[in-house]
Amino acid sequence: MRLVPAIAACVLSAVASCVVPASAAELLRGRCHMDYCSWFSIEEYNIVTAEGGEVLKRATLKSWESHHPGGSYDSPGRREGGDPFTTWFLCSKTRPSLVWPVEVGGFEQVELAPIADGTPAGATTYAYVLYFAGCHGLALGDDPRLDDLDGLARQYGYRGGADAVRVHAIQSLDELRVGHGGATR
């Protein structure tokens, strides 16, 4: 399952001015758990920088939540939310990350570990679904490949690294040092 082909074309060409318009957004399911499902759409994004096999994208997303009593996730549920928010995707084979601003200033970087023994922990599943949508155009919310994240990550060229998700506080996006593939601190 692929998102809008324009996303893949933009990444491959690494054109810094490439923007996907709001009309191209596709509603994607994030994670369903405990009678609720998360949903999101990537409304638009642009490539901030691309260097050394890493791409930093700034994206405007919208997210929703729907209630499904009794865990009946295949039944329609009314979605609530839809407020836009900004996220950055650091598409990197060695330090894949999501970054978002925090209210007190600065940013939070969630460095993922796609090759870390199988299925991601429940609380981080949504982060992986977002990352693979933003960096690879994959809709994984209800895709069984998410249960074998190691295999999926290897298929896309990821290498082992961190054995667990790590969260870093950073003051500036410059701390990501795109193209260097090193640690952020």
C-alpha positions as CSV (number, residue, x, y, z in Angstrom):
1,M,0.0,0.0,0.0
2,R,1.6,3.3,-1.1
3,L,0.8,6.9,-0.3
4,V,0.6,9.5,-3.0
5,P,3.3,8.7,-5.6
6,A,4.4,12.3,-5.5
7,I,6.0,11.7,-2.1
8,A,8.3,9.0,-3.6
9,A,9.1,11.2,-6.6
10,C,10.0,14.1,-4.3
11,V,12.3,12.0,-2.2
12,L,14.0,10.4,-5.2
13,S,14.7,13.7,-6.8
14,A,15.7,15.4,-3.5
15,V,14.4,18.7,-4.7
16,A,14.4,21.1,-1.8
17,S,11.4,23.0,-2.9
18,C,9.1,20.0,-3.5
19,V,5.8,20.4,-1.7
20,V,2.9,18.0,-1.7
21,P,-0.4,20.0,-1.7
22,A,-3.1,19.6,0.9
23,S,-5.4,18.1,-1.8
24,A,-3.1,15.1,-2.1
25,A,-3.5,14.1,1.5
26,E,-4.7,10.6,2.2
27,L,-6.3,9.4,5.5
28,L,-4.3,6.7,7.0
29,R,-4.9,4.5,10.1
30,G,-2.2,4.7,12.7
31,R,-2.9,2.2,15.5
32,C,-6.0,0.6,17.0
33,H,-5.9,-0.4,20.6
34,M,-8.2,-0.5,23.6
35,D,-11.3,0.5,21.6
36,Y,-9.7,3.5,19.9
37,C,-8.0,4.0,16.5
38,S,-5.6,6.8,15.6
39,W,-5.7,8.3,12.1
40,F,-3.5,10.8,10.3
41,S,-2.9,12.5,7.0
42,I,0.2,14.2,5.7
43,E,-1.2,17.4,4.4
44,E,2.0,18.8,2.9
45,Y,5.7,18.5,3.3
46,N,8.9,19.9,1.9
47,I,12.5,18.7,1.9
48,V,14.5,20.9,4.2
49,T,17.9,19.3,3.3
50,A,19.2,16.1,1.8
51,E,22.8,15.1,2.2
52,G,24.9,11.9,2.7
53,G,21.9,9.6,2.3
54,E,19.8,11.4,4.9
55,V,16.7,13.5,4.2
56,L,15.1,16.0,6.6
57,K,11.5,16.8,5.8
58,R,9.2,19.3,7.4
59,A,5.6,18.1,7.3
60,T,2.2,19.4,8.2
61,L,0.1,16.5,9.5
62,K,-3.4,16.2,10.9
63,S,-4.5,13.6,13.4
64,W,-7.8,12.1,14.6
65,E,-9.1,9.5,16.9
66,S,-12.1,7.3,16.6
67,H,-13.9,5.2,19.2
68,H,-14.8,1.6,18.5
69,P,-16.7,0.0,21.4
70,G,-15.8,-3.6,22.0
71,G,-12.8,-3.4,19.7
72,S,-14.8,-3.5,16.5
73,Y,-12.2,-1.7,14.5
74,D,-13.6,-2.6,11.1
75,S,-16.8,-0.8,11.9
76,P,-16.9,2.9,11.1
77,G,-16.3,5.2,14.0
78,R,-16.7,9.0,14.2
79,R,-13.3,10.7,14.0
80,E,-12.5,13.6,16.3
81,G,-9.6,16.0,16.1
82,G,-8.1,17.1,12.8
83,D,-5.9,19.9,14.1
84,P,-2.8,20.4,12.1
85,F,0.7,20.0,13.6
86,T,4.2,20.1,12.4
87,T,6.6,17.2,12.4
88,W,10.0,16.7,10.9
89,F,11.1,13.3,9.5
90,L,14.8,12.5,9.6
91,C,14.8,9.8,6.9
92,S,18.1,7.9,7.7
93,K,19.2,4.3,7.6
94,T,21.3,4.7,10.7
95,R,19.2,7.1,12.9
96,P,15.6,7.3,11.7
97,S,13.8,9.9,13.7
98,L,10.6,12.0,14.2
99,V,11.1,15.5,15.6
100,W,8.5,17.9,16.9
101,P,8.5,21.2,18.7
102,V,7.9,21.2,22.5
103,E,5.9,24.0,24.2
104,V,8.8,25.1,26.4
105,G,11.0,25.7,23.4
106,G,13.3,23.5,21.4
107,F,12.4,20.1,20.0
108,E,12.0,16.5,20.9
109,Q,13.7,13.9,18.7
110,V,12.4,10.4,18.8
111,E,15.1,8.2,17.4
112,L,13.6,4.9,16.3
113,A,15.1,1.4,16.3
114,P,13.5,-0.4,13.4
115,I,15.8,-3.4,13.8
116,A,15.2,-4.3,17.4
117,D,13.7,-7.8,17.6
118,G,10.4,-7.7,15.8
119,T,7.2,-5.9,16.6
120,P,7.5,-2.4,18.2
121,A,6.2,-1.8,21.7
122,G,2.6,-0.7,21.6
123,A,3.3,2.9,22.7
124,T,5.8,3.3,19.8
125,T,3.8,1.6,17.1
126,Y,2.3,4.9,16.0
127,A,5.7,6.5,15.7
128,Y,6.8,3.8,13.3
129,V,3.6,4.1,11.3
130,L,4.2,7.8,10.9
131,Y,7.9,7.4,10.0
132,F,7.3,4.8,7.3
133,A,4.5,6.9,5.8
134,G,6.6,10.1,5.8
135,C,9.9,8.5,4.6
136,H,8.7,5.6,2.4
137,G,5.1,6.3,1.5
138,L,3.9,3.2,3.3
139,A,0.5,2.9,5.0
140,L,1.2,0.4,7.7
141,G,-1.6,1.0,10.2
142,D,-3.3,-2.3,9.5
143,D,-0.5,-3.9,7.4
144,P,0.8,-7.2,8.8
145,R,4.3,-6.2,7.8
146,L,4.3,-4.1,11.0
147,D,4.4,-7.3,13.0
148,D,7.8,-8.0,11.4
149,L,9.4,-4.6,11.6
150,D,12.9,-6.2,11.5
151,G,12.1,-7.8,8.1
152,L,10.5,-4.6,6.7
153,A,13.4,-2.4,7.9
154,R,16.0,-4.8,6.3
155,Q,14.0,-4.7,3.1
156,Y,14.4,-0.9,3.0
157,G,18.1,-1.1,3.8
158,Y,18.1,-0.2,7.5
159,R,21.0,-1.5,9.6
160,G,21.0,-2.5,13.3
161,G,21.9,0.2,15.7
162,A,20.0,1.3,18.7
163,D,18.1,-1.6,20.4
164,A,15.3,0.7,21.7
165,V,13.6,3.9,20.9
166,R,15.5,6.9,22.4
167,V,14.2,10.4,23.0
168,H,16.5,13.4,22.9
169,A,15.8,17.1,23.7
170,I,17.4,19.3,21.1
171,Q,17.4,23.1,21.0
172,S,17.7,23.5,17.2
173,L,17.2,21.4,14.1
174,D,20.8,22.2,13.3
175,E,21.8,19.7,16.0
176,L,20.5,16.9,13.8
177,R,23.6,17.4,11.5
178,V,21.9,15.9,8.5
179,G,24.3,13.9,6.3
180,H,26.7,13.1,9.1
181,G,24.8,10.1,10.4
182,G,26.3,10.5,13.8
183,A,24.7,10.9,17.2
184,T,22.8,14.1,17.9
185,R,24.7,14.8,21.1
